[in-house]
Amino acid sequence: MARILVKTKDPKDIEKLRKYGKIVFLSSLVDVVGVEATEAEVEKIKELFGGERVRYSARGAIQKV
């Protein structure tokens, strides 16, 4: 399973994403939806939404100042 982030503002897109994977995160502040899906489904999502709107999720690092 892969976790991806999809940039979208349209609520209809969220319903489309539910067909391809499990919604794990919704952000109204930055218009990002987190989805957990298989690699095959990720490729379908990239075709549907375009590669520039889809990226793999990564764990962030805290920076000390």
C-alpha positions in Angstrom: 0.0 0.0 0.0 1.1 3.5 -0.8 0.1 6.8 0.8 -0.3 9.7 -1.6 -1.4 13.3 -1.4 -3.8 14.7 -4.0 -4.2 18.5 -4.4 -7.9 19.3 -5.1 -10.6 21.8 -4.2 -13.5 20.0 -5.7 -15.7 17.8 -3.3 -16.6 15.7 -6.3 -13.0 14.7 -6.6 -13.0 13.3 -3.1 -15.9 10.9 -4.1 -13.8 9.8 -7.2 -10.8 9.1 -4.9 -13.0 6.9 -2.6 -13.4 4.5 -5.5 -9.6 4.0 -5.8 -8.5 3.9 -2.2 -9.1 4.8 1.4 -9.3 8.5 2.4 -7.0 8.9 5.4 -6.7 12.7 5.6 -8.7 15.8 4.5 -7.3 19.3 4.8 -9.5 22.3 4.2 -6.6 24.7 4.8 -4.3 23.5 2.0 -6.7 21.7 -0.2 -5.0 18.3 0.1 -6.5 14.8 0.4 -4.4 11.9 1.8 -5.2 8.6 0.2 -4.0 5.0 0.9 -4.1 2.8 -2.2 -2.3 0.1 -4.0 0.4 0.9 -6.6 -1.9 0.0 -9.4 -4.6 2.3 -8.1 -2.0 5.1 -7.6 -1.3 5.0 -11.3 -5.0 5.2 -12.1 -5.3 8.3 -9.8 -2.3 9.9 -11.5 -4.0 9.4 -14.9 -7.3 10.8 -13.6 -5.9 13.9 -11.8 -2.6 14.5 -13.5 0.8 13.8 -12.2 1.5 17.3 -11.0 -1.5 17.1 -8.5 -0.4 13.7 -7.0 2.7 13.0 -4.9 3.8 10.4 -2.5 3.4 11.2 1.2 6.6 11.4 3.3 7.3 11.8 7.0 8.5 15.3 7.8 11.4 16.3 9.9 11.3 18.9 12.7 13.9 21.6 12.2 15.5 23.1 15.3 16.4 26.8 15.1 
